[in-house]
Each structure stands twice: as structure tokens, then as C-alpha cells.
């Protein structure tokens, strides 16, 4: 069994990758926001958000339970929605 | 400019990668939880959590602002803490 410092080091690496991906997701949201503004679409799209969360549940293999993972994605989606505004 | 469907497709790809990384982070948290239980350490470690969030602020290059990104990581950390329990 690796020691605490090793696991924390791995978490730091994962967090670095998460920051990159989350900011890439925010960049996509910004582009989507521009398209929505140009075409007169509403920023808030509950059907699309439901589709995203359903997909998260379907591809989740744990150890996070679906409720935990969906909770994290609800936070991510809400933050991206602000970027789209 | 790519269209809405293309950006949504990229977001779906990113979400798949996020799910994998978040579950890997949860696996690390489970291992850390076991070590803490075996060695009598407290699961809740505010100093370590502060260190993680400070690091997130330092490596963030946007477009997410630090407050948004830290908010997302607070949700991730809280979910991982439950896994450690």
C-alpha cells in the first residue's frame, strides 16, 4: 500500500488535469453562449442539461455514486451557464 | 465558427474524461481514507483542503475565474470526503 503522500501526489496530478478540462469546458460554453446570443436561443436549456446528467449516470462506473457525481456536474453546469451569459 | 452541435459534442467528450478523472480521484480518496482509519488520523484535514484550493488558484489560467473553479473543487472535495469516511 502506497503511503498518504503518494496518494496526495496523485490527487494533485488529477486536479491539474481537472483544471485543464474544466477550463476547456468553459471555453466551449463561451462559444456556445455566443452562438445562442447570435441566434436568439435561450442560454438556459433544461432539456440539454437533463441529457448531460442522464449521460453522466449512464457512463458512471464508480466509486462515486450517481448522486455524488451528478451533484458535481450540477455545479460545473451552473458555472458554465454563467460563462454563457 | 463551428456550430452548436459540434461544441456540444466536444463537451460530451470532455465530460467523459471528467467522469473518469473524478472517479480516479474518488479511488485515491478511498485509499487515503483507509490509511487515515488505520493510523487514527482525522478524515477532515482543513490544512490539506486549503493547500489544494490554493494550488487550484495558482494553476488556473481561465476562462473560469478562481471563485468559480474553487467552488467546483469545494464540491469535489466534499464528495471525496464522504468516500473517505
Backbone of each chain as nested JSON, in Angstrom:
{
  "chains": [
    {"id": "A", "residues": [
      {"number": 1, "name": "UNK", "atoms": {"N": [0.846, -1.202, 0.0], "CA": [0.0, 0.0, 0.0], "C": [0.883, 1.255, 0.0]}},
      {"number": 2, "name": "UNK", "atoms": {"N": [0.615, 2.115, -0.981], "CA": [1.363, 3.367, -1.057], "C": [1.024, 4.236, 0.147]}},
      {"number": 3, "name": "UNK", "atoms": {"N": [1.88, 5.167, 0.472], "CA": [1.586, 5.979, 1.664], "C": [0.775, 7.224, 1.294]}},
      {"number": 4, "name": "UNK", "atoms": {"N": [0.339, 7.913, 2.339], "CA": [-0.532, 9.075, 2.184], "C": [0.037, 10.096, 1.191]}},
      {"number": 5, "name": "UNK", "atoms": {"N": [1.344, 10.375, 1.3], "CA": [1.957, 11.393, 0.432], "C": [1.858, 10.995, -1.037]}},
      {"number": 6, "name": "UNK", "atoms": {"N": [1.994, 9.68, -1.321], "CA": [1.9, 9.217, -2.712], "C": [0.494, 9.444, -3.264]}},
      {"number": 7, "name": "UNK", "atoms": {"N": [-0.522, 9.102, -2.472], "CA": [-1.906, 9.284, -2.935], "C": [-2.221, 10.771, -3.129]}},
      {"number": 8, "name": "UNK", "atoms": {"N": [-1.682, 11.583, -2.233], "CA": [-1.935, 13.029, -2.37], "C": [-1.242, 13.59, -3.604]}},
      {"number": 9, "name": "UNK", "atoms": {"N": [-0.085, 13.065, -3.911], "CA": [0.636, 13.472, -5.115], "C": [-0.194, 13.123, -6.345]}},
      {"number": 10, "name": "UNK", "atoms": {"N": [-0.786, 11.918, -6.337], "CA": [-1.625, 11.502, -7.473], "C": [-2.864, 12.414, -7.577]}},
      {"number": 11, "name": "UNK", "atoms": {"N": [-3.439, 12.764, -6.417], "CA": [-4.598, 13.67, -6.435], "C": [-4.198, 15.032, -7.018]}},
      {"number": 12, "name": "UNK", "atoms": {"N": [-3.029, 15.529, -6.665], "CA": [-2.57, 16.813, -7.227], "C": [-2.452, 16.73, -8.748]}},
      {"number": 13, "name": "UNK", "atoms": {"N": [-1.935, 15.591, -9.239], "CA": [-1.842, 15.405, -10.699], "C": [-3.235, 15.415, -11.33]}},
      {"number": 14, "name": "UNK", "atoms": {"N": [-4.145, 14.654, -10.715], "CA": [-5.524, 14.59, -11.233], "C": [-6.144, 15.98, -11.23]}},
      {"number": 15, "name": "UNK", "atoms": {"N": [-5.929, 16.726, -10.153], "CA": [-6.516, 18.075, -10.068], "C": [-5.995, 18.981, -11.181]}},
      {"number": 16, "name": "UNK", "atoms": {"N": [-4.723, 18.844, -11.52], "CA": [-4.167, 19.619, -12.629], "C": [-4.886, 19.302, -13.94]}},
      {"number": 17, "name": "UNK", "atoms": {"N": [-5.149, 17.993, -14.145], "CA": [-5.866, 17.58, -15.363], "C": [-7.307, 18.072, -15.326]}},
      {"number": 18, "name": "UNK", "atoms": {"N": [-7.921, 18.033, -14.142], "CA": [-9.299, 18.518, -13.997], "C": [-9.39, 20.015, -14.309]}},
      {"number": 19, "name": "UNK", "atoms": {"N": [-8.42, 20.793, -13.816], "CA": [-8.429, 22.244, -14.074], "C": [-8.366, 22.508, -15.586]}},
      {"number": 20, "name": "UNK", "atoms": {"N": [-7.483, 21.783, -16.278], "CA": [-7.367, 21.944, -17.736], "C": [-8.682, 21.617, -18.433]}},
      {"number": 21, "name": "UNK", "atoms": {"N": [-9.272, 20.472, -18.083], "CA": [-10.522, 20.047, -18.734], "C": [-11.685, 20.978, -18.395]}},
      {"number": 22, "name": "UNK", "atoms": {"N": [-11.766, 21.398, -17.149], "CA": [-12.866, 22.291, -16.754], "C": [-12.763, 23.619, -17.497]}},
      {"number": 23, "name": "UNK", "atoms": {"N": [-11.542, 24.133, -17.642], "CA": [-11.39, 25.387, -18.389], "C": [-11.654, 25.193, -19.884]}},
      {"number": 24, "name": "UNK", "atoms": {"N": [-11.352, 23.998, -20.388], "CA": [-11.684, 23.732, -21.795], "C": [-13.207, 23.672, -21.957]}},
      {"number": 25, "name": "UNK", "atoms": {"N": [-13.875, 23.087, -20.962], "CA": [-15.349, 23.045, -20.985], "C": [-15.917, 24.473, -20.914]}},
      {"number": 26, "name": "UNK", "atoms": {"N": [-15.294, 25.316, -20.116], "CA": [-15.744, 26.71, -20.011], "C": [-15.549, 27.449, -21.344]}},
      {"number": 27, "name": "UNK", "atoms": {"N": [-14.451, 27.146, -22.056], "CA": [-14.227, 27.751, -23.378], "C": [-15.318, 27.331, -24.355]}},
      {"number": 28, "name": "UNK", "atoms": {"N": [-15.689, 26.049, -24.325], "CA": [-16.788, 25.565, -25.179], "C": [-18.077, 26.294, -24.819]}},
      {"number": 29, "name": "UNK", "atoms": {"N": [-18.332, 26.468, -23.529], "CA": [-19.553, 27.15, -23.078], "C": [-19.576, 28.588, -23.591]}},
      {"number": 30, "name": "UNK", "atoms": {"N": [-18.405, 29.223, -23.616], "CA": [-18.336, 30.596, -24.095], "C": [-18.707, 30.67, -25.579]}},
      {"number": 31, "name": "UNK", "atoms": {"N": [-18.192, 29.71, -26.348], "CA": [-18.531, 29.659, -27.782], "C": [-20.029, 29.414, -27.961]}},
      {"number": 32, "name": "UNK", "atoms": {"N": [-20.557, 28.481, -27.163], "CA": [-21.987, 28.151, -27.25], "C": [-22.822, 29.376, -26.874]}},
      {"number": 33, "name": "UNK", "atoms": {"N": [-22.356, 30.107, -25.856], "CA": [-23.064, 31.321, -25.448], "C": [-23.137, 32.334, -26.585]}},
      {"number": 34, "name": "UNK", "atoms": {"N": [-22.017, 32.485, -27.317], "CA": [-22.002, 33.424, -28.457], "C": [-23.001, 33.011, -29.525]}},
      {"number": 35, "name": "UNK", "atoms": {"N": [-23.019, 31.702, -29.823], "CA": [-23.956, 31.194, -30.848], "C": [-25.396, 31.441, -30.392]}},
      {"number": 36, "name": "UNK", "atoms": {"N": [-25.655, 31.163, -29.111], "CA": [-27.022, 31.359, -28.601], "C": [-27.438, 32.828, -28.684]}},
      {"number": 37, "name": "UNK", "atoms": {"N": [-26.503, 33.728, -28.352], "CA": [-26.836, 35.156, -28.405], "C": [-27.096, 35.598, -29.851]}},
      {"number": 38, "name": "UNK", "atoms": {"N": [-26.246, 35.087, -30.763], "CA": [-26.403, 35.47, -32.181], "C": [-27.7, 34.949, -32.779]}},
      {"number": 39, "name": "UNK", "atoms": {"N": [-28.119, 33.761, -32.313], "CA": [-29.291, 33.126, -32.932], "C": [-30.552, 33.311, -32.099]}},
      {"number": 40, "name": "UNK", "atoms": {"N": [-30.425, 34.012, -30.972], "CA": [-31.603, 34.296, -30.157], "C": [-32.097, 33.132, -29.311]}},
      {"number": 41, "name": "UNK", "atoms": {"N": [-31.22, 32.103, -29.145], "CA": [-31.608, 30.969, -28.295], "C": [-31.423, 31.321, -26.819]}},
      {"number": 42, "name": "UNK", "atoms": {"N": [-32.265, 30.722, -25.967], "CA": [-32.12, 30.905, -24.522], "C": [-30.825, 30.244, -24.04]}},
      {"number": 43, "name": "UNK", "atoms": {"N": [-30.12, 30.906, -23.101], "CA": [-28.92, 30.283, -22.518], "C": [-29.31, 29.061, -21.694]}},
      {"number": 44, "name": "UNK", "atoms": {"N": [-30.326, 29.194, -20.881], "CA": [-30.733, 28.073, -20.034], "C": [-31.551, 27.085, -20.85]}},
      {"number": 45, "name": "UNK", "atoms": {"N": [-31.038, 25.859, -20.975], "CA": [-31.67, 24.833, -21.802], "C": [-31.838, 23.576, -20.943]}},
      {"number": 46, "name": "UNK", "atoms": {"N": [-32.95, 23.487, -20.209], "CA": [-33.13, 22.381, -19.262], "C": [-33.076, 21.002, -19.927]}},
      {"number": 47, "name": "UNK", "atoms": {"N": [-33.552, 20.892, -21.177], "CA": [-33.509, 19.581, -21.854], "C": [-32.073, 19.127, -22.086]}},
      {"number": 48, "name": "UNK", "atoms": {"N": [-31.24, 20.053, -22.53], "CA": [-29.826, 19.722, -22.752], "C": [-29.147, 19.374, -21.418]}},
      {"number": 49, "name": "UNK", "atoms": {"N": [-29.468, 20.113, -20.366], "CA": [-28.846, 19.822, -19.061], "C": [-29.28, 18.441, -18.545]}},
      {"number": 50, "name": "UNK", "atoms": {"N": [-30.551, 18.098, -18.764], "CA": [-31.038, 16.767, -18.358], "C": [-30.314, 15.682, -19.159]}},
      {"number": 51, "name": "UNK", "atoms": {"N": [-30.126, 15.94, -20.457], "CA": [-29.43, 14.98, -21.32], "C": [-27.994, 14.742, -20.819]}},
      {"number": 52, "name": "UNK", "atoms": {"N": [-27.328, 15.835, -20.441], "CA": [-25.952, 15.711, -19.924], "C": [-25.933, 14.853, -18.66]}},
      {"number": 53, "name": "UNK", "atoms": {"N": [-26.857, 15.135, -17.731], "CA": [-26.848, 14.413, -16.447], "C": [-27.259, 12.95, -16.625]}},
      {"number": 54, "name": "UNK", "atoms": {"N": [-28.201, 12.677, -17.54], "CA": [-28.571, 11.277, -17.824], "C": [-27.367, 10.504, -18.361]}},
      {"number": 55, "name": "UNK", "atoms": {"N": [-26.604, 11.182, -19.226], "CA": [-25.431, 10.541, -19.813], "C": [-24.374, 10.245, -18.734]}},
      {"number": 56, "name": "UNK", "atoms": {"N": [-24.204, 11.197, -17.806], "CA": [-23.256, 11.001, -16.699], "C": [-23.641, 9.748, -15.906]}},
      {"number": 57, "name": "UNK", "atoms": {"N": [-24.923, 9.615, -15.602], "CA": [-25.388, 8.428, -14.857], "C": [-25.083, 7.143, -15.637]}},
      {"number": 58, "name": "UNK", "atoms": {"N": [-25.271, 7.204, -16.956], "CA": [-25.082, 6.003, -17.786], "C": [-23.619, 5.58, -17.894]}},
      {"number": 59, "name": "UNK", "atoms": {"N": [-22.71, 6.56, -17.909], "CA": [-21.297, 6.181, -18.103], "C": [-20.563, 6.009, -16.775]}},
      {"number": 60, "name": "UNK", "atoms": {"N": [-21.216, 6.346, -15.672], "CA": [-20.551, 6.231, -14.364], "C": [-20.365, 4.771, -13.95]}},
      {"number": 61, "name": "UNK", "atoms": {"N": [-19.116, 4.428, -13.588], "CA": [-18.838, 3.073, -13.107], "C": [-18.342, 3.098, -11.661]}},
      {"number": 62, "name": "UNK", "atoms": {"N": [-18.387, 4.257, -10.999], "CA": [-17.964, 4.372, -9.617], "C": [-16.472, 4.538, -9.466]}},
      {"number": 63, "name": "UNK", "atoms": {"N": [-15.951, 4.693, -8.257], "CA": [-16.635, 4.525, -6.973], "C": [-17.627, 5.63, -6.589]}},
      {"number": 64, "name": "UNK", "atoms": {"N": [-17.629, 6.774, -7.254], "CA": [-18.667, 7.752, -6.938], "C": [-20.037, 7.169, -7.27]}},
      {"number": 65, "name": "UNK", "atoms": {"N": [-20.998, 7.365, -6.403], "CA": [-22.373, 7.033, -6.721], "C": [-22.912, 8.084, -7.681]}},
      {"number": 66, "name": "UNK", "atoms": {"N": [-24.024, 7.742, -8.357], "CA": [-24.601, 8.691, -9.326], "C": [-24.985, 10.015, -8.677]}},
      {"number": 67, "name": "UNK", "atoms": {"N": [-25.526, 9.96, -7.463], "CA": [-25.954, 11.207, -6.825], "C": [-24.777, 12.146, -6.594]}},
      {"number": 68, "name": "UNK", "atoms": {"N": [-23.657, 11.593, -6.149], "CA": [-22.474, 12.42, -5.911], "C": [-21.962, 13.03, -7.212]}},
      {"number": 69, "name": "UNK", "atoms": {"N": [-21.874, 12.172, -8.231], "CA": [-21.32, 12.633, -9.5], "C": [-22.237, 13.673, -10.155]}},
      {"number": 70, "name": "UNK", "atoms": {"N": [-23.539, 13.415, -10.098], "CA": [-24.485, 14.377, -10.67], "C": [-24.409, 15.701, -9.899]}},
      {"number": 71, "name": "UNK", "atoms": {"N": [-24.23, 15.629, -8.594], "CA": [-24.091, 16.847, -7.789], "C": [-22.903, 17.68, -8.238]}},
      {"number": 72, "name": "UNK", "atoms": {"N": [-21.771, 17.005, -8.517], "CA": [-20.581, 17.719, -9.009], "C": [-20.884, 18.351, -10.369]}},
      {"number": 73, "name": "UNK", "atoms": {"N": [-21.517, 17.598, -11.243], "CA": [-21.807, 18.137, -12.583], "C": [-22.841, 19.257, -12.551]}},
      {"number": 74, "name": "UNK", "atoms": {"N": [-23.751, 19.215, -11.608], "CA": [-24.694, 20.338, -11.484], "C": [-23.933, 21.627, -11.164]}},
      {"number": 75, "name": "UNK", "atoms": {"N": [-22.913, 21.516, -10.32], "CA": [-22.079, 22.68, -10.003], "C": [-21.305, 23.145, -11.236]}},
      {"number": 76, "name": "UNK", "atoms": {"N": [-20.744, 22.181, -11.986], "CA": [-19.988, 22.518, -13.198], "C": [-20.904, 23.199, -14.22]}},
      {"number": 77, "name": "UNK", "atoms": {"N": [-22.092, 22.619, -14.428], "CA": [-23.026, 23.161, -15.428], "C": [-23.472, 24.581, -15.03]}},
      {"number": 78, "name": "UNK", "atoms": {"N": [-23.738, 24.784, -13.753], "CA": [-24.167, 26.116, -13.291], "C": [-23.06, 27.142, -13.529]}},
      {"number": 79, "name": "UNK", "atoms": {"N": [-21.792, 26.742, -13.302], "CA": [-20.677, 27.665, -13.52], "C": [-20.5, 27.948, -15.009]}},
      {"number": 80, "name": "UNK", "atoms": {"N": [-20.681, 26.931, -15.852], "CA": [-20.564, 27.135, -17.31], "C": [-21.706, 28.013, -17.813]}},
      {"number": 81, "name": "UNK", "atoms": {"N": [-22.876, 27.861, -17.23], "CA": [-24.015, 28.674, -17.65], "C": [-23.712, 30.163, -17.44]}},
      {"number": 82, "name": "UNK", "atoms": {"N": [-23.013, 30.478, -16.337], "CA": [-22.628, 31.88, -16.09], "C": [-21.692, 32.386, -17.186]}},
      {"number": 83, "name": "UNK", "atoms": {"N": [-20.79, 31.492, -17.659], "CA": [-19.868, 31.861, -18.742], "C": [-20.643, 32.144, -20.034]}},
      {"number": 84, "name": "UNK", "atoms": {"N": [-21.734, 31.379, -20.232], "CA": [-22.534, 31.543, -21.462], "C": [-23.313, 32.856, -21.478]}},
      {"number": 85, "name": "UNK", "atoms": {"N": [-23.561, 33.397, -20.28], "CA": [-24.436, 34.585, -20.182], "C": [-23.804, 35.821, -20.837]}}
    ]},
    {"id": "B", "residues": [
      {"number": 1, "name": "UNK", "atoms": {"N": [-16.693, 29.458, -37.539], "CA": [-17.251, 29.105, -36.209], "C": [-18.016, 27.778, -36.315]}},
      {"number": 2, "name": "UNK", "atoms": {"N": [-17.627, 26.826, -35.512], "CA": [-18.327, 25.534, -35.507], "C": [-19.755, 25.749, -34.986]}},
      {"number": 3, "name": "UNK", "atoms": {"N": [-20.614, 24.816, -35.289], "CA": [-21.999, 25.037, -34.847], "C": [-22.244, 24.449, -33.453]}},
      {"number": 4, "name": "UNK", "atoms": {"N": [-23.428, 24.719, -32.967], "CA": [-23.798, 24.32, -31.6], "C": [-23.565, 22.827, -31.359]}},
      {"number": 5, "name": "UNK", "atoms": {"N": [-23.971, 22.011, -32.335], "CA": [-23.852, 20.545, -32.171], "C": [-22.396, 20.119, -32.003]}},
      {"number": 6, "name": "UNK", "atoms": {"N": [-21.492, 20.786, -32.734], "CA": [-20.069, 20.439, -32.626], "C": [-19.533, 20.755, -31.225]}},
      {"number": 7, "name": "UNK", "atoms": {"N": [-19.904, 21.929, -30.71], "CA": [-19.431, 22.305, -29.368], "C": [-20.02, 21.383, -28.307]}},
      {"number": 8, "name": "UNK", "atoms": {"N": [-21.27, 20.987, -28.515], "CA": [-21.885, 20.071, -27.539], "C": [-21.236, 18.69, -27.596]}},
      {"number": 9, "name": "UNK", "atoms": {"N": [-20.852, 18.291, -28.776], "CA": [-20.146, 17.016, -28.935], "C": [-18.819, 17.066, -28.173]}},
      {"number": 10, "name": "UNK", "atoms": {"N": [-18.106, 18.192, -28.282], "CA": [-16.827, 18.339, -27.568], "C": [-17.071, 18.332, -26.054]}},
      {"number": 11, "name": "UNK", "atoms": {"N": [-18.155, 18.988, -25.62], "CA": [-18.471, 18.978, -24.184], "C": [-18.753, 17.548, -23.708]}},
      {"number": 12, "name": "UNK", "atoms": {"N": [-19.462, 16.763, -24.514], "CA": [-19.721, 15.365, -24.126], "C": [-18.412, 14.579, -23.976]}},
      {"number": 13, "name": "UNK", "atoms": {"N": [-17.479, 14.839, -24.886], "CA": [-16.17, 14.17, -24.79], "C": [-15.454, 14.578, -23.493]}},
      {"number": 14, "name": "UNK", "atoms": {"N": [-15.454, 15.88, -23.234], "CA": [-14.804, 16.392, -22.019], "C": [-15.47, 15.777, -20.788]}},
      {"number": 15, "name": "UNK", "atoms": {"N": [-16.794, 15.706, -20.798], "CA": [-17.499, 15.146, -19.636], "C": [-17.101, 13.689, -19.399]}},
      {"number": 16, "name": "UNK", "atoms": {"N": [-16.913, 12.939, -20.487], "CA": [-16.465, 11.551, -20.334], "C": [-15.105, 11.485, -19.638]}},
      {"number": 17, "name": "UNK", "atoms": {"N": [-14.21, 12.395, -20.04], "CA": [-12.882, 12.435, -19.412], "C": [-12.987, 12.89, -17.957]}},
      {"number": 18, "name": "UNK", "atoms": {"N": [-13.882, 13.844, -17.704], "CA": [-14.077, 14.323, -16.32], "C": [-14.596, 13.189, -15.428]}},
      {"number": 19, "name": "UNK", "atoms": {"N": [-15.544, 12.406, -15.938], "CA": [-16.093, 11.294, -15.141], "C": [-14.982, 10.314, -14.762]}},
      {"number": 20, "name": "UNK", "atoms": {"N": [-14.116, 9.993, -15.74], "CA": [-13.002, 9.07, -15.473], "C": [-12.067, 9.635, -14.405]}},
      {"number": 21, "name": "UNK", "atoms": {"N": [-11.69, 10.906, -14.56], "CA": [-10.757, 11.521, -13.606], "C": [-11.376, 11.673, -12.215]}},
      {"number": 22, "name": "UNK", "atoms": {"N": [-12.65, 12.064, -12.186], "CA": [-13.3, 12.242, -10.875], "C": [-13.393, 10.902, -10.147]}},
      {"number": 23, "name": "UNK", "atoms": {"N": [-13.697, 9.836, -10.871], "CA": [-13.752, 8.527, -10.22], "C": [-12.363, 8.042, -9.805]}},
      {"number": 24, "name": "UNK", "atoms": {"N": [-11.351, 8.424, -10.576], "CA": [-9.981, 8.07, -10.155], "C": [-9.622, 8.834, -8.875]}},
      {"number": 25, "name": "UNK", "atoms": {"N": [-10.064, 10.089, -8.823], "CA": [-9.838, 10.885, -7.602], "C": [-10.571, 10.25, -6.407]}},
      {"number": 26, "name": "UNK", "atoms": {"N": [-11.791, 9.747, -6.655], "CA": [-12.554, 9.092, -5.591], "C": [-11.842, 7.817, -5.112]}},
      {"number": 27, "name": "UNK", "atoms": {"N": [-11.23, 7.082, -6.056], "CA": [-10.47, 5.877, -5.683], "C": [-9.284, 6.242, -4.793]}},
      {"number": 28, "name": "UNK", "atoms": {"N": [-8.595, 7.313, -5.133], "CA": [-7.483, 7.79, -4.294], "C": [-8.0, 8.157, -2.904]}},
      {"number": 29, "name": "UNK", "atoms": {"N": [-9.152, 8.834, -2.871], "CA": [-9.721, 9.245, -1.584], "C": [-10.051, 8.024, -0.728]}},
      {"number": 30, "name": "UNK", "atoms": {"N": [-10.523, 6.957, -1.384], "CA": [-10.849, 5.742, -0.626], "C": [-9.593, 5.149, 0.001]}},
      {"number": 31, "name": "UNK", "atoms": {"N": [-8.512, 5.115, -0.765], "CA": [-7.237, 4.601, -0.238], "C": [-6.754, 5.477, 0.923]}},
      {"number": 32, "name": "UNK", "atoms": {"N": [-6.873, 6.806, 0.728], "CA": [-6.439, 7.721, 1.783], "C": [-7.294, 7.529, 3.031]}},
      {"number": 33, "name": "UNK", "atoms": {"N": [-8.598, 7.306, 2.82], "CA": [-9.491, 7.058, 3.958], "C": [-9.059, 5.833, 4.755]}},
      {"number": 34, "name": "UNK", "atoms": {"N": [-8.67, 4.77, 4.029], "CA": [-8.225, 3.543, 4.713], "C": [-6.977, 3.808, 5.541]}},
      {"number": 35, "name": "UNK", "atoms": {"N": [-6.043, 4.554, 4.948], "CA": [-4.797, 4.874, 5.674], "C": [-5.116, 5.709, 6.916]}},
      {"number": 36, "name": "UNK", "atoms": {"N": [-6.01, 6.67, 6.767], "CA": [-6.357, 7.519, 7.912], "C": [-7.013, 6.707, 9.017]}},
      {"number": 37, "name": "UNK", "atoms": {"N": [-7.893, 5.786, 8.627], "CA": [-8.556, 4.959, 9.647], "C": [-7.542, 4.058, 10.365]}},
      {"number": 38, "name": "UNK", "atoms": {"N": [-6.613, 3.483, 9.581], "CA": [-5.606, 2.583, 10.166], "C": [-4.661, 3.327, 11.102]}},
      {"number": 39, "name": "UNK", "atoms": {"N": [-4.37, 4.572, 10.778], "CA": [-3.362, 5.315, 11.543], "C": [-3.984, 6.298, 12.537]}},
      {"number": 40, "name": "UNK", "atoms": {"N": [-5.33, 6.324, 12.57], "CA": [-6.005, 7.174, 13.548], "C": [-6.029, 8.646, 13.194]}},
      {"number": 41, "name": "UNK", "atoms": {"N": [-5.74, 8.972, 11.929], "CA": [-5.799, 10.38, 11.505], "C": [-7.253, 10.796, 11.251]}},
      {"number": 42, "name": "UNK", "atoms": {"N": [-7.536, 12.08, 11.46], "CA": [-8.856, 12.626, 11.151], "C": [-9.081, 12.633, 9.636]}},
      {"number": 43, "name": "UNK", "atoms": {"N": [-10.308, 12.303, 9.199], "CA": [-10.622, 12.379, 7.771], "C": [-10.605, 13.843, 7.305]}},
      {"number": 44, "name": "UNK", "atoms": {"N": [-11.236, 14.698, 8.089], "CA": [-11.3, 16.102, 7.693], "C": [-9.983, 16.79, 8.021]}},
      {"number": 45, "name": "UNK", "atoms": {"N": [-9.314, 17.298, 6.994], "CA": [-7.987, 17.896, 7.16], "C": [-8.023, 19.281, 6.498]}},
      {"number": 46, "name": "UNK", "atoms": {"N": [-8.465, 20.296, 7.242], "CA": [-8.637, 21.633, 6.647], "C": [-7.357, 22.193, 6.031]}},
      {"number": 47, "name": "UNK", "atoms": {"N": [-6.204, 21.883, 6.606], "CA": [-4.95, 22.398, 6.043], "C": [-4.692, 21.837, 4.644]}},
      {"number": 48, "name": "UNK", "atoms": {"N": [-4.922, 20.532, 4.508], "CA": [-4.734, 19.897, 3.189], "C": [-5.752, 20.467, 2.183]}},
      {"number": 49, "name": "UNK", "atoms": {"N": [-6.984, 20.664, 2.631], "CA": [-8.002, 21.198, 1.716], "C": [-7.646, 22.62, 1.278]}},
      {"number": 50, "name": "UNK", "atoms": {"N": [-7.113, 23.408, 2.209], "CA": [-6.69, 24.773, 1.86], "C": [-5.538, 24.727, 0.85]}},
      {"number": 51, "name": "UNK", "atoms": {"N": [-4.62, 23.801, 1.096], "CA": [-3.471, 23.639, 0.189], "C": [-3.946, 23.301, -1.231]}},
      {"number": 52, "name": "UNK", "atoms": {"N": [-4.939, 22.394, -1.326], "CA": [-5.482, 22.011, -2.638], "C": [-6.094, 23.23, -3.335]}},
      {"number": 53, "name": "UNK", "atoms": {"N": [-6.89, 24.002, -2.592], "CA": [-7.588, 25.144, -3.199], "C": [-6.616, 26.265, -3.571]}},
      {"number": 54, "name": "UNK", "atoms": {"N": [-5.59, 26.468, -2.751], "CA": [-4.563, 27.468, -3.091], "C": [-3.864, 27.085, -4.393]}},
      {"number": 55, "name": "UNK", "atoms": {"N": [-3.579, 25.787, -4.517], "CA": [-2.908, 25.302, -5.721], "C": [-3.795, 25.498, -6.957]}},
      {"number": 56, "name": "UNK", "atoms": {"N": [-5.098, 25.229, -6.805], "CA": [-6.041, 25.427, -7.916], "C": [-5.987, 26.889, -8.378]}},
      {"number": 57, "name": "UNK", "atoms": {"N": [-6.015, 27.807, -7.429], "CA": [-5.945, 29.244, -7.781], "C": [-4.646, 29.555, -8.533]}},
      {"number": 58, "name": "UNK", "atoms": {"N": [-3.558, 28.938, -8.091], "CA": [-2.251, 29.228, -8.701], "C": [-2.131, 28.704, -10.128]}},
      {"number": 59, "name": "UNK", "atoms": {"N": [-2.747, 27.55, -10.4], "CA": [-2.573, 26.956, -11.74], "C": [-3.685, 27.374, -12.691]}},
      {"number": 60, "name": "UNK", "atoms": {"N": [-4.716, 28.044, -12.186], "CA": [-5.838, 28.432, -13.051], "C": [-5.438, 29.536, -14.032]}},
      {"number": 61, "name": "UNK", "atoms": {"N": [-5.707, 29.28, -15.323], "CA": [-5.446, 30.296, -16.347], "C": [-6.738, 30.755, -17.022]}},
      {"number": 62, "name": "UNK", "atoms": {"N": [-7.898, 30.317, -16.53], "CA": [-9.183, 30.73, -17.089], "C": [-9.568, 29.915, -18.308]}},
      {"number": 63, "name": "UNK", "atoms": {"N": [-10.741, 30.126, -18.886], "CA": [-11.633, 31.277, -18.629], "C": [-12.423, 31.237, -17.318]}},
      {"number": 64, "name": "UNK", "atoms": {"N": [-12.456, 30.13, -16.605], "CA": [-13.103, 30.18, -15.295], "C": [-12.342, 31.128, -14.378]}},
      {"number": 65, "name": "UNK", "atoms": {"N": [-13.06, 31.952, -13.65], "CA": [-12.44, 32.732, -12.601], "C": [-12.103, 31.823, -11.424]}},
      {"number": 66, "name": "UNK", "atoms": {"N": [-11.219, 32.291, -10.533], "CA": [-10.839, 31.473, -9.381], "C": [-12.035, 31.108, -8.505]}},
      {"number": 67, "name": "UNK", "atoms": {"N": [-12.962, 32.037, -8.32], "CA": [-14.107, 31.744, -7.447], "C": [-14.95, 30.592, -7.994]}},
      {"number": 68, "name": "UNK", "atoms": {"N": [-15.174, 30.614, -9.315], "CA": [-15.97, 29.545, -9.927], "C": [-15.248, 28.201, -9.8]}},
      {"number": 69, "name": "UNK", "atoms": {"N": [-13.949, 28.226, -10.113], "CA": [-13.187, 26.974, -10.101], "C": [-13.064, 26.43, -8.672]}},
      {"number": 70, "name": "UNK", "atoms": {"N": [-12.818, 27.311, -7.734], "CA": [-12.723, 26.871, -6.332], "C": [-14.078, 26.322, -5.865]}},
      {"number": 71, "name": "UNK", "atoms": {"N": [-15.163, 26.944, -6.318], "CA": [-16.498, 26.447, -5.959], "C": [-16.714, 25.014, -6.443]}},
      {"number": 72, "name": "UNK", "atoms": {"N": [-16.281, 24.745, -7.673], "CA": [-16.396, 23.382, -8.216], "C": [-15.552, 22.412, -7.39]}},
      {"number": 73, "name": "UNK", "atoms": {"N": [-14.32, 22.815, -7.062], "CA": [-13.438, 21.927, -6.298], "C": [-13.927, 21.73, -4.86]}},
      {"number": 74, "name": "UNK", "atoms": {"N": [-14.588, 22.724, -4.31], "CA": [-15.156, 22.518, -2.967], "C": [-16.205, 21.395, -3.012]}},
      {"number": 75, "name": "UNK", "atoms": {"N": [-16.999, 21.369, -4.086], "CA": [-17.984, 20.291, -4.242], "C": [-17.287, 18.936, -4.418]}},
      {"number": 76, "name": "UNK", "atoms": {"N": [-16.228, 18.914, -5.239], "CA": [-15.483, 17.669, -5.47], "C": [-14.866, 17.169, -4.165]}},
      {"number": 77, "name": "UNK", "atoms": {"N": [-14.238, 18.088, -3.422], "CA": [-13.576, 17.705, -2.166], "C": [-14.594, 17.186, -1.154]}},
      {"number": 78, "name": "UNK", "atoms": {"N": [-15.751, 17.835, -1.074], "CA": [-16.777, 17.388, -0.12], "C": [-17.264, 15.981, -0.48]}},
      {"number": 79, "name": "UNK", "atoms": {"N": [-17.405, 15.706, -1.782], "CA": [-17.848, 14.376, -2.216], "C": [-16.777, 13.325, -1.926]}},
      {"number": 80, "name": "UNK", "atoms": {"N": [-15.521, 13.683, -2.144], "CA": [-14.418, 12.753, -1.859], "C": [-14.297, 12.498, -0.356]}},
      {"number": 81, "name": "UNK", "atoms": {"N": [-14.582, 13.521, 0.449], "CA": [-14.514, 13.343, 1.906], "C": [-15.517, 12.284, 2.356]}},
      {"number": 82, "name": "UNK", "atoms": {"N": [-16.683, 12.257, 1.715], "CA": [-17.682, 11.233, 2.061], "C": [-17.162, 9.836, 1.744]}},
      {"number": 83, "name": "UNK", "atoms": {"N": [-16.407, 9.719, 0.643], "CA": [-15.807, 8.433, 0.249], "C": [-14.769, 8.003, 1.278]}},
      {"number": 84, "name": "UNK", "atoms": {"N": [-14.063, 8.978, 1.861], "CA": [-13.011, 8.663, 2.848], "C": [-13.587, 8.183, 4.166]}},
      {"number": 85, "name": "UNK", "atoms": {"N": [-14.844, 8.537, 4.444], "CA": [-15.436, 8.253, 5.763], "C": [-15.61, 6.73, 5.98]}}
    ]}
  ]
}
